[in-house]
Amino acid sequence: MDVINTLGRRKTAVARVYLSKGTGNIIVNRKDYKVAFPIDILQAKINQPFAATDTLGQYDVKINVSGGGINGQAEAIRLGISRALVEIAIDNKPTLRSEGLLTRDPRMVERKKPGQPKARKKFQFSKR
């Protein structure tokens, strides 16, 4: 098995995931994932695909992630890892699909419109 390269996106965050056989090291932007994501919930999100497929500690993951905030980045990484696990073994697909880990969340920030301060907010109306 070579290195498997997949992509995960969430809002404006883009994660490039490189998965290979190993001992369970997860490196995000040349740092350990526990340093890059100090919050336990985000660490759990990153490990969720491995936990669902019982492959914790079997693969090394190298990730380049940019854009968005830390939550969007963690969810982008989760999608990228899930896609990589499906490429490794197709029998992981039903498990990950039932957990909802292969679905790309399409929700994005609505654009700001001209003549308004934000996407939906309007300037105060003055009748007189």
N, C-alpha and C positions, 0 to 999 in steps of 0.2 A: 504494500500500500504506500503510495506516494503522499504528497501533501494535497489535501482537498481544499479548494478555494471557493468560498461562497460569499454572498452579500446579504446583509440585513439592513432594513430601513425602518425608521419610525419618526414621524414628524419631519424634522430637518436633519436628523442624525443618520449617518451612514457608517456601517461597520463592515470592514473587510475581514473575514475570518479565514484563517489558515489552520486546518486541523490535521494532525498526524498522530501516529501511534506514539505512546509515551507513558509518563507516570502521573499525569494529571496537572501539569503546570499550566496556568492560564496567565498569559502576559498581555496586558492592554497598554498600548502606546509605550512599549519598552519598560513598563512597570508591572509589578505584581497586581493582580486584579483587586486584592484586598487593600492595596494602597490607593489605586485609582478610584475604587468604589468603597469607601470606608463604612457605608451604611449596610447593616446585615440584610435588610430586605432586598437591596439591589444585588448583593452577592448571591442571595437565594434565587433571584430571577435569572442570573447568569448560569447557575448550576441546575436550574429546573429541567432542561432537556436531558442532561446526563442522569438526573434522578429518575425521570420518567422512563428512561430506557435501560436502567441498571448498568450504566457504563461509567460511573464515577471513578476517576483515577486511571482510566484506560487510555486517554488521549491527551496530548499536549495541544494547547490552543494558543495561537499568536494572533492578536487582533489589532487592527488600526481602526480607530473610530474618531469621527470628527463631526462637528455640528450639533446643534440642539443642546439640551441640558443633560444632567446625569441620568435622570429617569428614562428619557428617550433613548439615550445611548445604551443603557442597560437592556432595554427592550429590543433595540436593534441587534445587539450582540446575541440575545436569546434567539431571535429569528434566524440569524446567520448560523449559529451552532446547530439549531434544529434542522436546517436545510442540509448542512454538512453530514449530520448523522443519517439522514435519509439517503444521501449519496453513497455512504459507506454500506448501509444495509437497508434494502427496501422494506424489510419486515418491521423497521422502526416507524414507518409512516402511519399505520393505523393508530398506534399508541400516541404519537405526537399530535396527530390530527384530532383525536378525541380530547386531548388536553388543551387544544386550541393554540398550539405553539407553531403551527405552520401557516397561520393566517396573518397576512400583512395588515396591520391596523391602518385603514385609509384616512383616518381623521387628521386634517391639517388645519393650520391657522387660516382663518378667512382673511382675504386681503382687505386693506384699507381702501375706502372709496373716496373719490374727490368730493369736496364740499361737505365732508363729515370729519369729525375728529378721530374716529376709529371705524371699525368695520360696520357696526350697526348703530352706534351712538350718534345722535344728531346734536348740532349746536342748539342752544336754547332759543325757542321761538318767542318772538316779541310781537304781540298783536298790535300794539300802538307804540 
